[in-house]
Amino acid sequence: MTSRRIPLLPLLPAALLLSLTTTACGGVAGAGDDGDPSTVTVTVGYQSKTINTVTAGTLLRSLGYFEEELAARGKKDGVTYRVEWQDYATGAPITARMTAGKIDIGSMGDFPLLINAARGEELKQPTRLVAVTGYNLRGGLNTVVTRPGSPLRSLADLRGKKVSTSVGSAADGTLVRALQRAGVDPGKDIRKLNQQPSVGASALAAGSVDALSQFVAWPGQLAFEGKATALYDGAELNLPTFHGVTVREKFAKERAGILDDFLRAQRRATDHLRAHPVAAAESVAQATGLPAEVVYLYNGANGIATFDPELRPELIAALKEDVPVLKAAGLVHDVDVDGFVDPAPLRRAVTSPAYPVSAAAKPELWLKGAAGTRTFDSPEELLRAVKGADVRAAYVPDALTGTRWFADKSVWVADGARLRAFVTRANAEKYTGTRPGARVIGYADALELAS
């Protein structure tokens, strides 16, 4: 295709995009489906399996907090409010429906948020970023993985290889930046396949692609299931990545109170997740079919993601740095980030104090049948606790990036009497290259040495 509009939503079929942009608006911000003006339907687009968005999607929906807030509002103004939750695999269809006036509030990653902003302006349906769901200040939410036993050891090995990703996603942005830093031209030196995450995962398993670059929770899920090995930890970029909440500007103006209700409900869901991380992980797992151990890898007390609705300045600064990447790929012309970000609704709706800055992740152990987890001060202590225990999952942070990973899927290094874990072999070899005598060992050897 030669049109510059289609690449903006690369994973959405053209026929569906056409139908969305030509169908008249329903009752999302006015009368209900039966034409009754006393009924208001609010449509929320979310990504159930993108578990970095659960406080504005999967978890929020299961807790019913938004419906509770709306019910309280309805008692005051005599209106019945109904929430329609629409679940998608990526942010692209959410953007398409928002710009068609079919979705009022949506959540998606940083790169899709920029496309959301650009499309909204282009189609005269402007949107605004009003909150964050989860973030990682180093970029650890995106990972490049390969098949177990793959001979690929670094990004440089991807030259001439097929790599699956979702073009326009945060994972694609990580892939592009990482390849560029490694001296690999992402447009010429690899064969990039634009695929839905599930399609890419199947392609990796079938051997039709050599690597997969995806966002939470796909890399962790594939690693947990023994279907993938981490090749590149996105935290090596040391650039923030996050997911956030976007709203149609028209809806935000006409239904400011409803937006306030949503943001209050999101904060309540965030409070719940932070206070009850294991229960929240179990709830999300039940709703999505994802293993709870994978959900907890990202959303746990020491998870890769930090949940906080605040529009932190470092996240907005990172968003501005993302624009040139999307422009270079021809996915946007330009984005006015300052005009897109609107902190006013969150400040108006939520008066709770800001969350404290998260501390560095610690090794953590989740035993079968346990309602909670245990943390440890060192990898050695974790490994000693693992031996002989009925382990559900053990997590350990990467010694270089801080990204936590499954202990039994990590690459271990013996450095004298100390044991260190890494998400990727490349990170482990980077460490051993600066530590004379340090050597890469297997997980079983690490367990033995920890005794």
N, C-alpha and C positions, 0 to 999 in steps of 0.2 A: 504494500500500500504506500501511497505517496503522501496522504494527508498527515499533517503534523498532530492532529488531534487524537487519532487512534492510539499512538504509543503512550499517551498519558495514562491510559487504563489498559495495559497490555494483556491482562489476563481475562478481560471481559469480552465475550463474543460480540461482534459488531452488531448483529441483529438484536441482541438484548439491549445494547447501548441505545440503539435507535428507538426501540420500544419504550425505554425508560424516559427518553427525552421528549417523546411525543405524546405520552399518556397524560391526561389531565390529572391534577392533584386530587388526592382523596381527602379524608377528614383528619389529617394529621395535626392541624392546628385550628380546627374549627368544629363544625358539626360532625357527629358520628356517621357511621355508614348508613344509618336509617334516616339521616337528615335532621335528627333531633339536636337542636342547638344546646340542649342541656347536657350533652355528652361530648367530651373531648377525647380524642385518641392521640396519644403521643407515641411516635414510632422511634425505637432505639435500635440502631445497627451495631452489632458487636461481632467478635470473633471468638467463639467459645474455646477453641484450642490454642489460640494465641494467649497463653495464660498470664502474660504480662499486662493484660487488660481486664483481669477478672473483677476488679473493684468497680468497673464501669460496665461490666457485662455478666459473665457466668456467675460469679459469687454474688454480685449485687442482685441478680435476678432470683437466685435461690433463697436469699435472705428476705426478699420482699420489702426491702427498705424504701425503695422508690414508690411502690404502691402505697405503703403506709403514709409517706409524706403527702402523696396526692389525695389520699382519703381524708386526711386532716384538712387539707385545703378545700376539698369538696364539701365538707360539712359547713364550712364558713360561707362559701359562695353559692351553694346549691347546685353545683355541677358534678356530674359523674365523670371521673377520669379513668381512662383505660390505657394500659401500656401494651403496645405490640412490640415484641422482641423479635428481631430478624437476625439470624445467625449466618455468617459468611466465613469463608476460608482466608480471605485477604481483605485489605482495605479498598481495593479497586471497585468492587460492586457497591460498597457503602458510599463511596464518593459519587458514583453514577446516580444512585438513587437520591442522595442528598441534593445534587444539582438539578434533579428533576422534581424536587419538592416532595419526595416520597419518604425520606427519612429526616427526622428532626435533629437527633443527636447521634453521634457515632464515635467509635474509638478505633485508633489505628496507630501504626508506627510513625517515626519521625519523617522518613522519606515519603510515605503515602500521605502524611499530613500536608507536606508541601505541595504535592500534586492536588490534594483536596483544595488547598488555597488557590492554586493557579486555575483549576477548572471552575471553581466557584466564581472567580472574577471574570473568566472568559465567557461563561454562560449567564452572567448577570444574576447569579444566585450565590452571593458571597457567603463565606463561612468564617468562623472564628475559633481559634484554639483557646479553650477556657480552663483546662486543667490537665494535669499529668496523671497517669495511672502508675506505672512502674518504670524505673530507670536503672541504668548502670553507668557510672561516671567514666568508666574505662572502655565501655563497648562490649562487655562480656556476654551480652544477650544474643549475639550472632556468632555462629561458628561454621567453619568449613570442615566437612567430614568426608572420609573415604570408606571403602569397604574394608572389613577386617582382613588383614594379610596383604593389603595393597602395598606395592613397592614404593608408592609415593611417600616422601618424607618431609617435603617442604613445598611452599607455594611455587618455587622455581621449577619443581617437577611437573607442574600443570601445563607447561608449554606443549602445545599440540594436543592437549587432552580435552575431553568433553566435560563441561561443568554445568550442572543444573542449578538454576536459581529462579526467583520470581522478580523479573525486571521491574524496577521502580520501588522495590521493597528495601527495608533497612538492611536486609541480608545481602542484597545486590550491592548496596552502597559499600558495605564492609568488604565484599569481594573485590570491587573495583579499586578501592583505596589500598587494600592489602597487596594486590597484585602490582599496583604502581610502585609501592614502596619496595617491593621485591625485584623491581626492574622488569616486570612482565607487563606487556601491553594488553589490557583486558579486551581491547577491540580487535586485536590482530593475532595475539599469541595463543589464545584459547578458543575453543568452540563453545560458546555460551548457548545453552538451551533455556528458553523462557517457559517455565513450567510451574503449575500449582505445587505447593509443598508435598502433597500426597503423591502426585505423579512423579515428582523428582525422587522421592524416597523409594518408590517402586522401581524407577529407572536405575537407581544406585544398586538396589538388591539384585536386579536382573543383569547388571553389568553393562547396561547400555550407556551409562555415563561413568566417568572416572571419579567425580567428586560432586558434592552437594553443598551449596552455601545457603543456609536457612536461618530463620529467626526462631526464638523460643516458641514452642518446646520441642521442635523436631529434632535438633541435634542430640539433646539429652535423651529423648525417647529412643532414638535409634541406637545410641550408645548403650543405654540400659538394657535393651533387648538383644544386644550382641550383634547388631546389624551394621554398625558403623564404628569407626575410630576417628577421633578428632585429629585433623591435620593442622588447623589454624584456629587459635583462640582470638576472637574479636577484640579482647581486652588489650592485645598487643598494640593496637592502634592508639590506645590511650585517648580516645575521643568519646564523649558521652553519647549514649543512644537511649531512646526512651519511647514510650507510647503515650498517647494523650487523647483527650476528649475534644471533639470539634462539634460545633453547632451551627445550624443555618442562621445567618444574621437576622433574617426576617423573623424567624421563630423566636430568637433571643429577645428581640424588641417587643414583639406582640405578646409573648408568653414568658416574660422575665421571671415571674413567680414560679412557673413550672421548672424553668432552668435552675432556679435557686433550690427547688425541691430535689432535683436530680443531684446537684453538687453536694447538698447536705447528706443525701442518701449515700453518695459515693464516699464521702468522708466517714460516715458510719461504717460502711463496708471495709474501708481501710483500717479503721480502729479495730474492727473485728478480726481482720486478717493478722494484724500485728499482735493482738492480744492472744489469739488462738490459732497460731499458724498450722499446727497439725490438723486440727478440726477443719480449718479452711481448705487445706490441701485435700483432705478426704472428701469434702463436699464437692470441690471442683473436679476431682477424679471421678466421682459418681456421676456428675452431670456430663462429663466429656468422654468418658471411657479411657482417659489417659491413666497410666499407672500413678498412684498417689506418690510413689517414690520420686517420679520424674517431676510432678507438680511441686513437690517440696524442695527439690534441687534448686528450682528457680524462685519459688514463693515462700520458702521457709524462713525461720528466724534469722538464719545466716545465709539466706538465698542469694542467688546471682542478682535478682531484682530487688530494688528498694522501692517500696510503695509509699507514695507521698503525692497528694494532688497539687502541691505548690509548683508554680511555674518558675523554677529556679533559674537565676540568670545564666548559670553555666550551661543549662540545657537550651536556652534560647540562643545563646552564642553559638552552640554546636549546630543548631538548626540553620543559622545563617551560613555556616561553613558547608552545609549539605547542598545548598542551592547551586553552587558551581558544578557539583558532580551531576546533578540532574540536568542542568543546562547543557553540559558537555555531551550527555547521552541523548539530547533532543527531547527530553520528557517534559520540560517546562521552558518557557521563554524567560521569565523572571518571576520572582516572588517578593512581595513587600512583607517581610517577616514581622516587622514592627507593627504594621497595620493588621496583620493576621492574628497576632497574639493579643488577647484581651483579658487582663487579670481582674478587671472590675467585678464580674459576676461571682468569682470565687471569694473575693474579699467581702463582697456584700452578703453572700450566703453562709459562709463558714467563719465563725468567730473563735473556733478552738485554736489553741496555740500551735505553732509549727512543731513538727516532729524534730527530735534531736538528730544530728547527723549520725548516720549508721557507723558503727565501729567495724574494723576489719573482720572478715569472716574467720571463724574458728573451726577446727575439726569437729564433726558432729556425728553422733551415732543414734540410729533409730532401731530399736529392738522389736521383734515381732511380739504383738500383743500389748505393747507399751502405748500409753496414751500421750506420752511426751518423749522428748529426746534428751540426750546428754551431750554437753560440749566439753572439749578438752583444750588444754593449752599448747599441745604439740602433736604432730603426727605420730610420734612414738607412743604417746599415751593412748591415742585412738586405736592404734594397731594392737596394743596389748589388751585393750578392752574387747576388741573384735574376736580375738582368739578364744575359741570354745563357746562363743555366745551365739544365740539364735538371732542372727542379724537380718533385719529387713532392708536397711540401707546404711551405708557409711559414707560420709562426705568429707572431703579434705580440700583446702584451698591451694591453688597453684602458687608455688614459692616465688614466682616472678610477677605474676599479674594479679594474684588474689582471687581469680575466678575459681569457685569451688566446683568440684567434679566428683563423680563416684570414685571411692577409694580403689575399688577393684578394677576400674577402667582407666585409672591414672597411670602415668609413666613414673616409676619410682627411681630415685637416685640415692645411693649410699655415699655419704660424705663423712668419712670417719665414723664416729658413733652416731651421727645425725642422719635422719631419713627425711627426704624431701619429695614432694609429689608435684606432678605437672600435668596439665591437660593434654599437652602434645609432646611427641618425642623431640620436636624441634626446640621447644622450650627447655626440655631436660638437657639436650646437648648444648644448648647455649649456656646453661648453668655449669655443666661439667667442663666446658671449655675454659672457664675462669677459675676452676677449683681443682688443682692438681690432686690426683688420687681419687677424685669422685668418679663413680661409675654408675651406669644405668643397670638396674636390676628388675626382676619380675616381682609381681605382687606377693607371690608365695615367699620369695626370698625376703621381701620387706617384712612380712609377718614374722618370719623366723628370726630376723635380726632384731626385731623389736622386743623379743622376749628377754 
